[in-house]
Amino acid sequence: MTNVTQVSIIVVLAALLIAYQMSGIEEMVSRVFIKRDLKPKYDYIIVGGGTAGAVLAGRLSEDVNIKSILLIEAGENPTKKKKLPIDIPVLADALRGTEFDWKYETVPQKDACKGHNNSICLWPSGKGLGGSSNLNYMQYLRGSRHDYDDWANNGAVGWAYKDVLPYFIKSEDQRNGEFIRTVFHGFGGRLTVGDANPAGITKVIDLVFKEIGLKKRDINGHNQFGWAPTQATIRRGVRWSTYRAFLHGVMDRKNLHVLTQANAHKIIFEGKTAVGVEFEYRGKVLKVQAEKEIFLTAGAIGTPKLLLLSGVGPKKHLQDLKIPVVADLPVGSNLQDHVIGDGIEFFTPYPGLTITAAKAENFMSAWAYSLFGTGMKSSPRFREAVANIRLRNQPASVNYPVVALHIASNPEAYQPEYLNVKEEVWESVHGDPPSNDGFTIFPVLMHPKSRGTIRLQSNKPQDPPLIDPKYFSDESDVKTLAEAYQFSRRLVHSKALKDWEFQLNSNLLPQCSKFGNYTDQYIQCHLRHITIPGNSPVGTCRMGGPNDPTAVVDPNLRVRGLKNLRIIDASIIPSAMSGNSFTTQIMTAEKAADMIKEKDTVKAIRDYFKHLLETKHKRMREEEEPAPTDKGKHH
């Protein structure tokens, strides 16, 4: 066989592999469609097949001693909707507003979203198996080790960094060989994680950060201060959602019944014991019982909504809606979300450094993606890099990053219709760009002090909840984000960007121009007018110690004062993370599965790494240096 023939065969096989993975054939080949009759009782019922629910269902069904599990999901199976670009990373935004999005909106905001229609921010939230892991930008960001240590120090015993790290390692199938050789990463797990295919702009960003002394590092490792090219949950060019990673290949297990298009109405209680779930399926309201436990995995919005409908929540709110009170708990309070500053756009006259949707659709890019799963279409929606910086005013006692800079290899990384920004507001700042080549920096407030709520607007399950994040209600939040915004703008003075003739978009928002040309007051006004939700809501059923009046669940994830009911999703995360809630939810579901099965599946990981971690933790304390603040020569 000639070399040419061998190459031809490899190319054809690669193309068939990608085509198989991206087509409906995969679904048919993987298994014959399973039709099962609904049983009146199951050992366990999982409500919500999203980011965490898919993980939990996959892990619990591994145990043959568990006889029956019912997973109830309001949305659809994503592999049945091949007309939607669910699996193509660069087209992540295309699913917003579709049947795979709950299409939530905030209530009108007083201190933010002022330039949006009716002062309302859109809140995309995943609907269907895999949930928001079908909608997100696939970035793999665990957050700081100090985040988890703070959980434990504030009552969530057993959730310190040393306790959760083995579960991150268990899930991970890390494709970066350098990272695998450290004590922080695993390989062979279900969740594929790897370096995104970088655009040319990443090399320029590397030079910029070297110039200001910001180190390139593994920001999922021992020190989060620094910058890193994006790591994403993509496998062979395909979005690797939790549905694909944990559930898709095991839905034929005899002890697992997955019921889609089933909308939960309420939890059924007998006294203080959760005994079943009422839900709507194909136009009928049905009830099913749980012999052992019920697990809520409907997310930071869906879970508090379901609890409130079931009579678990603030007593007065429930009484106002004539819902019988089962337990008076602070459900739906403590809502937190990252806030993203309107992007700072850098333009260059030189083509070829960046990724655009048009370039991703050209022949060469489409060819590379079809054959090898590479090229621009495998980009996680232009997200090229992340930098965690320590701001000038950040207290020395705060060990985690409070802001991040997300760098997109595209000067038009967002469209106004996805944000509900008024067209005239958007065009006044972002209209008529001088070039199609460049990049955008999005400063992200990761630890907001503002606190919002999830409440019901009625006692009808069909009505969407009232979502009030109260963005920038604590004025320190907008000041912190404005400082990160100024830091980002001053990067234009770096030698690397000057060499490539980068220029800033310096258009002024008319509503804020009275405050001057990009003064602190102007930027704060700008941020209050164009406000981008971080889509990482947490905290609405926060975890805490037994004597914490603000906690809804204990460290075993059991709802306080109730029996046979646990919550396993982003709602239990006590406070916003220095990363994304997507990655933390996967770890939480992995750990919860061990709690439920009363097994320790990470003992081997813990034992193997124990001595290395002890040494590394000592070095971490000795070596952890702050990142540069904006005091350098360009800042």
Secondary structure, 3 states (H helix, E strand, C coil): CCHHHHHHHHHHHHHHHHHHHHCCHHHHHHCCCCCCCCCCEEEEEEECCCHHHHHHHHHHCCCCCCCCEEEECCCCCHHHCCCCCCCCHHHHHHHCCCCCECCEEECCCCCCCCCEHHHCCEECCECCCCHHHHCCCCECCCCCHHHHHHHHHCCCCCCCHHHHHHHHHHHEEECCHHHHCCCCCCCCCCEEEEECCCCCHHHHHHHHHHHHCCCECCCCCCCCCEEEECEECEECCEECCHHHHHHHHHCCCCCEEEECCEEEEEEEEECCEEEEEEEEECCEEEEEEEEEEEEECCHHHHHHHHHHHCCEECHHHHHHCCCCCCEECCCCCCEECCEEECCEEEECCCCCCCCCHHHHCCHHHHHHHHHHCCCHHHCCCCEEEEEEECCCCCCCCCCCCCEEEEEECCCCCCCHHHCCECHHHHHHHHCCCCCCCEEEEEEEECCCCCCEEEECCCCCCCCCCEEECCCCCCHHHHHHHHHHHHHHHHHHHCHHHHHCCCEECCCCCHHHHHHCCCCHHHHHHHHHHCEEECCCCECCCCECCCCCCCCCECCCCEECCCECEEECCHHHCCCCCCCCHHHHHHHHHHHHHHHHHCCCCCHHHHHHHHHHHHHHHHHHHHHCCCCCCCCCCCC
